[in-house]
Amino acid sequence: MTPDNAASAAELAAGPAAIAPSPSPTPRWFADPWCWVIVALAAFLLLYQLGQRPFWQDEAETACLAKNVLKYGLPRVTDGVNIISQEQGREYGKDLIWSWSPWMQIYVSALGMKLGGQNTFAGRLPFALAGVICVLLTYRLVRVHFADVQWARLAALFLALSVPFLLFGRQNRYYTLGAILTILSLEAFIPRRASSWANVLAGVSMGLMFHANYLLLFSFGPAIVVAKCLVERQLPRLRDLLIMGVCAMVIIVPGFMMYGIGKQGGMLDFTKIPANIGNYFADFVQFMLPLPVAVYLVWRWRRFFLAFMLKHAPEDRAERMMLLMGLTMLGSVLILALIPQRFLRYLVHLYPLLAVMLAWLCLKIWRNHKPCGALLGGLLLFTNWMHIIPMEVLGIVNRPWQTDPQMLAYPNIPIRLLLAELVHGYPDVNGHIIDFFKKNAHKNDTILITYGDLPLQFYTDFKILGGLRADDPDAVNNPEWLLKRSVSRTDRDGFLVQSDDVILNVLNLERDYDRIDLGVPDDMFGNRADPYYHQFVPQEEPYQTLVVYRRKDLRDRQ
């Protein structure tokens, strides 16, 4: 019997209440040179050319609010010229203070701009650095608590080479902040008797998670508590729950007064739950855990599932942790399915857990059969074939952009695509729009745009109308410039947003405006991180081009 098996047997003989302690923390876990090589690789992939592409719409929302924080000290939705809104004015009240989503990402972005200037690189820098820290913390988690240096290195490498995680980590948004807090909260859930400091850390982490994005807390917190109960076959100690709960609530309660959580409650639509579950399943297996691996893990843990999760948990302590992580991810997805909006970005904080699981599985196979372990590791690290090909064979997902061979929804080598974008650049649609108006519009001009209004607000000083904001009477008063994007957008009730409606049905373009074809692709979003939408290399023809309309009386203006 191996030492590991002997320890597991003794643990089971003692009963569920006597959970084996974790290995003694490795005092010099940070002395491993391979750890720092992997961290350096992650730093390169997250920081290189970080400011190359301008903010897209959602990033620009954070950036504009961060600019206003530097100006007013609070996230006001106006700088005195323009209004920041993508929800037709639901995001603020009479005080014009942002209350639609938590403020953590806004103040973190503002800190970056305070230190580095009001530019793209500075706004994204804190979040990219947080991504680097995620890789380091993932290594530490495995090395300290499971004393397996190979597993720690491979887990960190999986996260450092995860292209979806890197795409989200290079955004001016909360994603990597949520991932850090998720890793820190795991200290209280590793199979052992949690110490008081671990419970405090978990409580503080979950409290801060609320201020990153409360959907992360509402999905992750209940899921991991229930998963721990199921895996360990007992309820957590009341003392542990009290410590975590008190620490979390001290941080969370002020948020209920600061944020308009109730505003989004009216958007709940339970009829969308079945479709959300199906779509989250498709996203999860295509960009996170491949379907063949998921099927294997379910089969491996079949006794646990068939016994209604009441017994037959894995004997090995590390494998129990993997089961706990798997159940946590499953529970998080099921909770998120209750929310009408479904985005892969709500799962980014789970990528470190996924990296630990995949590394554990590859090493488990490697130590039994090296060729199979090497093949599985190579496929998972450097290709997305196991993610995409089974879905294509089963015909589960059928979306138009799935046929583009230069995107992640197609069988590819993801890291090659990312490096192509970083090295060669990308002719970003928002960059073209910003450059055109900087060169051609005058200081007091007004621009009506149907989408992409927030990047224009951040990078220019013009009066910007349109986008997804509330109705504006100025929109119908013959603005100097119009930009109708190729995709028309509707509000939550299914009606055309005002900017699209005005350009299509109110203004007389043929009579009052000159058409200017910019001759460049009208990408739908620009630098959006979601793998279904992110484009790494320039589009090839045929494509719809950007078209700008200039009021005819401005023809001869210098």
N, C-alpha and C positions, 0 to 999 in steps of 0.2 A: 504493500500500500504506500502510495506517495505521501509526502508530508501534507500536501494540500487536501488529499482525500481523507487522511487521518483527522485533520482539523475539522473538516466538514462533518465526519461521522461523530466526533465528540460533540460538536455543536448540536447536531440533531438529537443525540442521546440526552443532552441536557434539557431539551425542550425548547419551544419557541421563545420563552422568556429570557433564556440565557443566550443572547446573541453574541457571537464571537467579536471581540474588539478588532478594530482595524490594525494593520501592521503599523509598527512604530514609524512615525514620519521620517522620511529620508532627510537627514540634516543638510545635505548638500545636493539636493535635486537639481538646483540651478547650475551645478558645476559640469553638467553634461554638455560637451561642445556641440553634439548633434541637435540638442534642443535649440541652441542659438542659431545654428545653421538654418533650421526650419523656420524659426522666428524671422530671421533675416529674409528668407524667401517670401514669407507672408508680407513682410514690410515692403519689399519691392513690388509685389503684385498689387498691394493696396495703395501705395503712395506714388508710384511712377505715373507721371502724366495725369495726376489727380484732377488738375484744373483744366484739362484739355477740352472737354466738352462742357458747355454751359449747363446750368441747372435746368431740368425739365419742370413741368408745371408744379408737381407736388413738392419737389425740392425748393423751388422758388417761393412757394408759400412759406416754408420754414425760414428761408433766407430773408424775405421781405419783413416778416415779423421780427427776425433777429435784428435787422437794421433799425426797426422802430424801438426795440428794446434799448439799443445803444443811444437812441435819440431821446426817448421818454422814460426809460427805466422799466416800462411795462410793455407787454405785447399788444399795442394798439393796432387796430386794423386799418388805420389810415395814417399817411405821412403828411396830410394836408392837401394832397393832390389826388391820390388814387385810393381805392378801397380794395382790401385783400379779402376775397371770398370765392369759394367754389360751391357753396351750398345755398345760393340765393339769399344770403344775409342771415342764415340761421346761426352762424358762428359767433355772433356778438349781440349785445344788447344796446341800450341807450348810452351806456358809458363808452361804447366802441372798444371794449377790451375783449380780446380773443378768449373764447370759452368753449370752443368746439372740441378741442383735444388738449391733452396735458402739455405743460410748458417746458418740461425738461429739455427736449430736443431744441427748443427755441433758444433757451439760455445757453446751452452748450454751443450751438452755432454762433450765438452772439459773442461768446468767449473767444472762439476761433477768430472771428472778424476783429474783435478788439485787439488781439495780439498780432494778427497778420494782415489786417486791412479788409475792406469790404469787397472781397473778390471770391471767385469760385473755390480756389485752392484752400483758402483760409476757412471758408464755411464748412468744407468737407473734412478738413484735417482732423478735428477731434474724433469724428466717427471712424475714420480710417485707422487712427491710432488705437481706438477701442477695439477694432477688429484684430489688430496685432496682439493686443493684450488677451483677447479671447483665445488665440492660438497658444500663448504662453500658459494661460490658466487651464486649458484643456490638458496640456502636457503635465502640469503640476497635479491636477486632480487624479490622474491615473498613477503617476509615479509615487506620490505621497501615500495614497490610500490603498493601492494595490501592489506597490513595490515591484512593478514590471516595467523595466526600462524600454524594452522593445515595444510593448503595447503603448506606452506613453509617447514614444517617438512616432509610431505609425498613426496614432489618433491625431496628434498635432499635424502630421503631414496630410492626412485626409482633410482636415479643416482648411489648411493652408492652400490646398489645391482644389477646393470646392468652388467651382466657378460661380454658381448661383450665390453662395455666401460672399464671394469676393465682389460680385456686382452690387449686392446690397450694402456691403461694407464700404463701397466707394460712393455712397449717397449721403446727402445732407439730411439724414433722417435718423430715427431712433434705433434702427435695427440692431446694430452692434452693442448699443447700451443695454438693450433687452437681453442679448446673448450673455454679456458679462454677468448681469444680475442672475440669470438662470444658472450659470455655472456656480456662482457663489452660494446660491440657495441650496445646491445639492449637498453641501457639507452636512446638513441635518438629516439627509435621507439615505445616505450610504448605509448599507446593512450593518449596523452596530448600534450600540446605545449612544445616542447623540449627547454631546456635552452641552453645557449651558451656553458657551460662546458660539457653538455651531447653531443653536436655536436662535440666538440673538442675531447672528449673521443672516440666517435664512429669513427671519422676520423683517429685518431692515432691508434686505434685498427685495423681498416681495413688496414691501411698502414703496420702495423706489421704483419698482417695476410698474406700479400703478401710475406713477408720474411720467414714465416713458411712454406707455400706452396701456390704458387700463384693460384692454382686451387681452393683453398678454397675461396679466394677473388673473383675470376672471377665468381664463382657459387653463393656465398652467397650475395655479395654486390648488384648486380642488382636484385636478387630475393627479398630481403627484401625491397628495395626501391619501386619496383613495387607493392609488397604486401601491403605496407603502403598506397600507392595511391589508390588501389582498396578498401581496407577496410574503409578508411576515406573519400573516394569519393571526393578527392581533391588532387591537386599537393602539394608537400611539399613547404614551403617557400623557395624562391631563396636564402635568407640569410642563411638558415640552410644548404642547399646543398653546398653553397660556402664554408662555414666553414668546413664542413666534407671533401669536395673535396680538398681544399687547404692543410689541415692537412695531408690527406692521400697521396697526390701527393708528398709532401716534403719528405716523407719517401719512397715512391715507386720508384720515378724517378731514384735514384742511383742504384736500383736493375736491371733496364733495361741495365745498363752498366756493371754490375757485372755478370749477369746470361745469359746463352745462350738460352733465350726463343725461339728465332727463329729456333734453332736446332730441336725443337720438333714440330714446325708448319708443317713441311713436313710430319709428321706422321698422319695428319688428314685424316680420311676416313669416309665420310658421308654415305657410304653404310652400316656402322655398327650401325647407329643411331637407327633403329627399334629394332635390337637385344639388344642394350644397354638399351633401355627403358624397354624392357621386363625383362631383367636380373636385372636391378636396382629395378624394381617393386618387383620381387621375393625376392631379398635381403632385401628390405625395410620392407616388411610385415613379413618376417621370422625372422628378427633380430632386428627390430625397432618397427614399429607400426602394431599390428596384423590386419589382414584383416577385421574381424568382427567389430573392433573398428573404422577402417577407413571408412567402409560402414556406420556405425551409424553416424559418424561425417558429412559425406557427406549428409546423410538424414536430420540431424539436421539443417544443413546450406543450405538446398536445395533451399530456396527462394533466397538466395544470389547468388547461382550458376545459377539458372534458369533465374534470372533477368540480366544475362550477367555481373554480378559483379558490377552493377551500383547503386544498392540500396538494401535495406533489410539486411544491415549488422546487426549483433546482437546488441541489445540495451545495454546490460550489458558491462561495460568497460573491465572486465576481460575476458569475452567471445570474445570480439573483439580482444584482444591480442592473444587468442588461435587461432582464425581464421587467424590472421596475421602470427603466427608461422607455422600453417599448410600450408598456401600458400607459405611461404618462403621455407619450406622443399620441397614442390612440385616443385617450380621453380628451386631450386638448383639441384634437380635430373634431370630435363629436360635439364638444361644447361650442366651438367656433361655428359649427353648422347651424346653430340657432341664430347667428347674426346674418342679416340680409346680404350684406356685402361680403363677398368671398375673394380673398387675395392670398397668394402664396406668401406675401410679405408678413402676414400674421403668424407664420411658422418659422421665420428666420431664426428666432431665439432657440429653436430646437436643433439647429445644425451642429453645435458642439456635442450634444447627446448622440446624434446620428454618427458623428465622426468616431466617438468612443465605441459605439456598437459595431460599426463596420470594421474598425481596427481589431477589436476583440475576435470577431468571427474569422477574419482572414488569418490571424495568428493561430486560432484554434485549429483551423484546417491545415495551416502550414506545419504545425508541430506534429500532425498525424500523417500528412502526405505533402511534402514540400512542393512538388510540381503543381498540384491543384491549388494550394494556397497562393503560390506565386501567380498563377493564371488569374485567380479571382481578384487578388490585390491589384494586378496590372489593369484588369478590365474596369474595376471600380475607381481606381485612381486617375486613369488617363483617358477613359472613354465613357460615353453615356449609352453604350450599346445595350447593356442589361436593363437600362431604364426604358429605352424607347422601343427597341425591337419587339419585346413581348407585347407591348401595348398595340403596336401596329398589327401583329399577328392576330391578336384578339379583336381588333377593330373597335377598341373601347373609346378612343378619342379620334375625332375627325374635324380638324380645324384647318382653314385655308393655309395659314402660315406654317403648318406642320410639313408642308412640301418644300419649304425653303431650305436648301442644303447648307446654308451658312448661318443657321440658327440652332438653338439648343433643343428645339422640338423635333429635331431630325438626328439620325445616328451620326455622331461626330466625335472629334477629339476636342473637348471644350477648352482646354488650356491653350491649344493652338489658336482657336478663335479669339480668345481674350488677348493673347500676345499680339495677334495681328492688329487688333484695334489699338492697343497701347503703343505699338511701334510705328504703325502707319497712319494713325489718326482716323477720324471719321468726319465726313462733311455734315455736321449736325444741323437739323432743320431749324432749331431755335437759334443757332449761331448765324445761319443765313438771314433769318428774320431780323435779328438784332443788328447785324451789320448793315442790312439794307436801310433800315430806318435811321440809323446813326448817320449814314451818308446822305440821305435824301430828304428827311423830314426836318422841319425847322422847330425852334425852341417851343413855340406856343401852339404847335399843331396838336390835333386830337386824332387818335388812332382807334378805330373800332375793329376788334379782332374776335373771331368766334372761339378760338382756343389758343393757349399760349400767352395769355395776357400777363401772367405773373412773371415769367422770365423777362418780358419787356419792361415791367415795372421795376424789376431789380436792376437791370443793366442800363436803363435809359431814364431820362427825366421828363418824358412826354406824358400827356394826359392820356391814359389808357382806358378804353371802355370795352364792355363786352365780357367774353369768357363765360363763366358759370355763375356770375354774381346776380344780385337782384336787379329788377327792371330799373333802367336809368333813362330819364327823359332826354338826356343829351344824346343818346344813341340815335335818335331819329332826326337830329338837326344837321344832317349833311356833314358828317365829320370829314376832315381833310383827307384821311386815308381809311381804306377798308381792307381787311384781309379775311377772306372766307376760306377756312381750312377745308380740305377735301372731304372730311367726315363731318356730317351734321350731328349735333348732340342734343339730347332731350333731358328734361328735368326728371325728378323722381316720380312725377305723375304721368310721364310719357309725352309731354308737350315739348315742342322745340324751344330751346332757350332763347331769350330775347334777341341776342346778337345774331343768331342764325335766322330767326324770323324777320328781323329788320332788314338784313341784307337781301334775303330771298323774296320778301313779300311787301316791303314798305318803300325802301329806297329805289330810285330809278337809275340803275347802273348804266344802262345804255345812253341815257340822256345826259347824266350829270358826271360820269366818271370815265377816265381812261383806264383801260386794262393793261397791266404790265406783267408779262410772264417772266418769272425769274429763271426758268429753265433748270431748276434743281428739284429733287424729289420732295414731295410733301409727306415726309414720314409722319405717322400718326401721333407719336409722342415725343420723339427725341431720345434722350438718354435715360429712358425708363429701365429699371433693373429687372423687372419681372421676366423670367426666361422665355415666356411665350411671345414677348414683344421686343426684347432687346436684339438689336442688329449690330453685328460686329464689323461688317465690311459694307461698303457702299452698295446701294441697290443698283441693279441693272435694269435697263429698259425692258418692257414698258413700265412706266410709273406715272402717277399724277403729279403735276408740277405745282409749285407755289405760284399763286397768282395774287397780285396786289392791285388795288384800284385807287387811283389818285383823282381827286376832284379836278374837273377840267379847267377851272379858273386858275389852277396852280401851274399850268403848263410852262409859262414863261418866267416863273419865279426863280431867281438866282439864289 
